[in-house]
Amino acid sequence: MVNLEVNIGGLKFKNPVTTASGTFGYGSEYEEFIDVNRLGGIFVKGTTGSRREGNPYPRMAETPSGMLNSIGLQNKGVDYFIDHIYPEIKHYETNIFVNVSGSTIKEYVEVSEKLNDLEKIPGIELNISCPNVKEGGMVFGTHCPSAIQVTREVRRAYHKLLIVKLSPNVTSIPEFAKAVEGEGADSISLINTLLAMAINHETRKPVIATITGGLSGPAVKPVALRMVWEAYHAVKIPIIGIGGIMNAGDAIEFLLAGSTAIQVGTANFIDPQVSVKIIEGIGDYCEQHKIQSIKDLVGALET
């Protein structure tokens, strides 16, 4: 039997396959397709301090080998999550993480503090790819001093597993990885979407209302693999790899590059059963290659 169990910051995952925030709702949306309890974990959609309506439509578009989106963190706020959504999902027998977002450090801290007492939420994913309104819209995740400050303040306020989600829209991913590790992050997840745009040449207008948005899907996988590999050689904390994972082979490549676990994102929109298929595919791969523990694959890239 293959042991698929992994450990991140002292927290056990039954397997390394989790679902990416914003692509899996709150888990309940996928119950008719898969047994959510089979997953290593789920990352629920971005949660902010107060209700957000999101960006104007159109805000999603298909691109070659990928998808462009600019949802704008549409959600009903952390209090609504605690009062209405958490009671409906806390029965899941898998790790549930809340993706915490905000426009100010104060908002990040307040949301994180409120999640401390939720017994069935063992950790949060800090989404630092948000514009800092007090700094003129500069994204926390692309300005190292801001990334350091928000991680430091949330670490002081939040007492369980802290995963920081890194932006790929930077010159040096190792710099940011080491920076948040130094401020107490237990793990990092990467990559978030790449800043991109699409144009309709017939109308001469942008395809989405916000002009630019986040690119995800198979098109970003080579970039994501490179950044995971760079981060793996820069930090000691575990990495959760994200970016264009469509099947078990993709997931294994991320493990080889240095990921302890992975998140499945865009693929969920194409095949709602893909995450379970990836778990089974990883198990088959390990049996074929006589690998007894999935941990033996992490960082095993031969160069």
C-alpha positions in Angstrom: 0.0 0.0 0.0 1.2 3.5 -0.9 1.2 6.0 2.0 -0.1 9.3 0.5 -0.2 11.2 3.8 1.7 14.4 4.0 2.4 16.9 6.8 2.4 20.7 6.7 3.2 22.7 9.8 2.3 19.8 12.0 -1.1 19.3 10.3 -1.8 15.9 8.7 -3.3 15.6 5.2 -4.6 12.2 4.1 -3.2 12.9 0.7 -1.5 15.9 -1.1 -4.5 16.9 -3.3 -6.4 20.0 -2.3 -8.6 22.4 -4.2 -7.8 26.0 -5.0 -9.7 28.9 -3.6 -12.3 30.4 -5.9 -12.6 27.2 -8.0 -14.4 24.9 -5.6 -16.9 27.2 -3.8 -17.3 26.0 -0.3 -17.1 22.3 -1.2 -20.9 21.7 -1.0 -21.2 22.7 -4.6 -19.3 19.6 -5.6 -21.0 17.1 -3.3 -23.1 15.6 -6.2 -19.9 14.8 -8.1 -17.3 13.6 -5.6 -16.9 12.6 -2.0 -15.3 15.8 -0.6 -14.0 13.8 2.3 -11.5 12.0 0.0 -9.6 15.2 -0.6 -6.5 16.2 1.4 -8.1 19.6 1.9 -10.2 22.3 0.4 -9.5 26.0 0.2 -12.7 28.0 0.2 -13.3 31.1 -1.7 -11.7 34.4 -0.8 -13.2 35.9 2.4 -13.0 39.6 3.4 -14.1 41.7 6.3 -17.4 42.8 4.8 -19.6 41.9 1.9 -18.2 42.6 -1.6 -20.2 42.5 -4.8 -17.1 41.9 -7.0 -16.2 43.4 -10.4 -18.6 44.2 -13.2 -19.4 41.7 -15.9 -17.9 40.3 -18.1 -15.3 39.1 -15.7 -14.3 35.7 -17.0 -13.0 34.6 -20.4 -11.4 31.6 -22.0 -8.0 32.1 -23.5 -5.6 29.7 -25.3 -4.8 26.9 -22.8 -6.2 29.0 -20.0 -8.7 31.2 -18.4 -8.8 34.9 -17.5 -10.8 36.1 -14.5 -11.4 39.2 -12.5 -14.1 38.2 -10.1 -13.1 40.8 -7.5 -13.4 38.8 -4.3 -17.2 38.6 -4.4 -18.3 37.2 -1.1 -20.7 38.0 1.8 -18.0 38.7 4.4 -16.4 36.8 7.3 -19.3 37.2 9.7 -21.7 35.6 7.1 -19.2 32.8 6.6 -19.0 32.1 10.3 -22.8 32.2 10.9 -24.1 30.6 7.8 -21.5 28.7 5.7 -19.2 27.2 8.4 -22.1 25.3 10.1 -22.9 23.7 6.7 -19.4 22.5 5.9 -17.8 21.8 9.3 -18.8 18.1 9.1 -16.3 17.5 6.3 -13.7 15.0 7.3 -10.9 16.9 5.5 -8.9 20.0 6.2 -10.8 23.2 5.5 -8.9 26.4 4.9 -10.2 29.9 4.5 -8.6 32.2 1.9 -8.3 35.5 3.7 -8.2 38.7 1.7 -8.3 42.4 2.4 -7.6 45.9 1.3 -5.8 47.0 4.4 -3.6 45.2 7.0 -6.3 46.0 9.6 -8.9 44.1 7.5 -6.6 41.0 7.1 -6.0 41.0 10.9 -9.6 41.4 11.8 -10.7 38.5 9.5 -7.9 36.3 10.7 -8.8 36.9 14.4 -12.4 36.0 13.8 -11.4 32.6 12.3 -9.2 31.7 15.3 -12.0 30.0 17.2 -13.5 27.9 14.5 -12.6 24.4 15.6 -12.9 22.8 12.1 -10.8 25.4 10.4 -7.2 24.4 11.1 -5.6 27.1 9.1 -5.9 30.0 6.7 -4.4 30.9 3.4 -3.3 34.6 3.3 -4.0 36.0 -0.1 -1.5 38.8 -0.4 -2.3 39.4 -4.1 -4.8 42.2 -3.1 -4.4 46.0 -3.7 -3.4 47.9 -0.5 -5.8 50.9 -0.7 -3.7 52.9 1.8 -0.7 52.6 -0.5 -2.4 53.8 -3.6 -3.4 50.3 -4.8 0.0 48.7 -4.6 -0.5 44.9 -4.3 0.8 43.5 -1.0 2.3 40.5 -2.7 4.4 42.5 -5.2 6.0 44.9 -2.7 8.2 43.0 -0.3 8.0 45.4 2.7 4.2 45.1 2.5 4.3 41.3 2.2 6.5 41.3 5.3 4.2 43.6 7.3 0.9 41.9 6.5 2.4 38.5 7.3 3.9 39.7 10.6 0.6 41.3 11.8 -1.5 38.3 10.8 0.9 35.9 12.5 0.5 37.9 15.7 -3.2 37.6 15.5 -3.7 34.1 14.1 -2.7 31.1 16.1 -3.1 28.1 13.8 -1.6 27.1 10.5 -0.7 30.1 8.4 -0.2 29.6 4.7 0.8 32.6 2.6 -0.2 32.6 -1.1 2.5 34.3 -3.2 2.0 36.4 -6.3 3.9 35.4 -9.4 4.0 39.0 -10.6 7.4 39.6 -9.1 11.0 39.6 -10.2 12.3 37.2 -7.5 10.0 34.6 -6.0 12.7 33.4 -3.6 12.9 36.9 -2.1 9.2 36.9 -1.2 9.3 33.3 -0.1 12.1 33.9 2.4 10.5 37.2 3.5 7.2 35.6 4.6 9.0 32.6 6.1 11.0 35.0 8.2 7.8 36.5 9.5 6.3 33.2 10.7 4.5 31.7 7.7 4.1 27.9 8.3 3.8 27.3 4.5 3.6 29.1 1.2 1.3 28.4 -1.7 2.2 29.4 -5.2 1.5 30.6 -7.7 -1.5 32.9 -7.7 -2.7 34.0 -11.2 -0.5 35.9 -13.6 -1.6 39.4 -14.6 -2.8 39.2 -18.1 -5.4 40.6 -20.6 -7.3 39.6 -23.7 -8.6 41.7 -26.6 -11.5 41.2 -29.0 -10.0 42.4 -32.3 -13.4 42.8 -33.9 -14.7 45.2 -31.3 -11.3 46.6 -30.4 -12.3 46.3 -26.8 -10.9 44.3 -23.8 -12.7 40.9 -23.3 -13.3 41.5 -19.6 -14.6 44.7 -18.0 -11.6 45.4 -15.8 -9.3 45.2 -18.9 -6.7 43.0 -17.1 -7.3 40.0 -14.9 -5.7 36.8 -13.6 -4.5 34.1 -16.0 -4.8 30.5 -14.8 -4.9 27.0 -16.4 -2.3 24.9 -18.3 -0.8 28.0 -19.9 0.8 29.1 -16.6 2.1 25.6 -15.5 5.7 26.0 -16.8 6.0 29.3 -14.9 4.5 27.8 -11.8 6.8 24.9 -11.8 9.8 27.1 -12.2 8.7 29.3 -9.2 8.0 26.3 -7.0 11.4 24.9 -7.8 13.1 28.2 -7.0 11.1 28.6 -3.7 11.9 25.0 -2.7 15.6 25.8 -2.8 15.1 29.1 -0.9 13.0 28.1 2.1 12.6 25.3 4.7 8.8 25.5 5.1 6.5 23.3 3.0 5.2 24.5 -0.3 1.7 23.9 -1.8 2.0 24.0 -5.6 -0.6 25.6 -7.9 -0.8 26.4 -11.6 -2.3 24.5 -14.5 -2.6 21.1 -12.7 -5.0 19.1 -14.9 -4.1 15.5 -14.1 -2.0 13.2 -11.9 1.1 13.7 -14.1 1.0 17.5 -13.6 0.6 17.0 -9.9 3.6 14.7 -9.7 5.7 17.2 -11.6 4.9 19.8 -8.9 5.9 17.3 -6.2 9.2 16.6 -7.9 9.8 20.4 -8.1 9.4 20.7 -4.4 5.7 20.8 -3.5 4.5 18.9 -0.4 0.9 19.3 -1.6 -0.9 20.7 -4.6 -4.0 22.7 -5.4 -6.3 21.9 -8.3 -7.9 25.0 -9.7 -9.1 25.7 -13.2 -9.5 22.0 -13.9 -12.4 21.8 -11.5 -14.5 23.9 -14.0 -13.7 21.4 -16.8 -14.2 18.1 -14.8 -15.7 18.4 -11.3 -14.3 14.9 -10.5 -10.7 15.7 -11.5 -9.4 16.1 -7.9 -10.3 12.5 -7.0 -9.0 11.2 -10.3 -5.7 12.9 -9.5 -5.5 11.2 -6.1 -6.1 7.8 -7.7 -3.6 8.6 -10.5 -0.9 9.6 -8.0 -1.5 6.3 -6.1 -1.2 4.3 -9.4 2.0 6.1 -10.3 3.6 5.3 -6.9 2.6 1.6 -7.2 4.1 1.4 -10.7 7.3 3.0 -9.6 7.4 1.1 -6.3 7.3 4.3 -4.2 6.0 3.5 -0.7 5.5 7.0 0.5 4.5 10.1 -1.4 7.0 12.1 0.7 9.8 10.4 -1.3 8.7 12.3 -4.4 8.9 15.8 -2.8 11.9 17.7 -4.3 13.2 14.5 -6.0 13.8 16.3 -9.3 17.1 15.0 -10.8 19.2 17.8 -12.3 
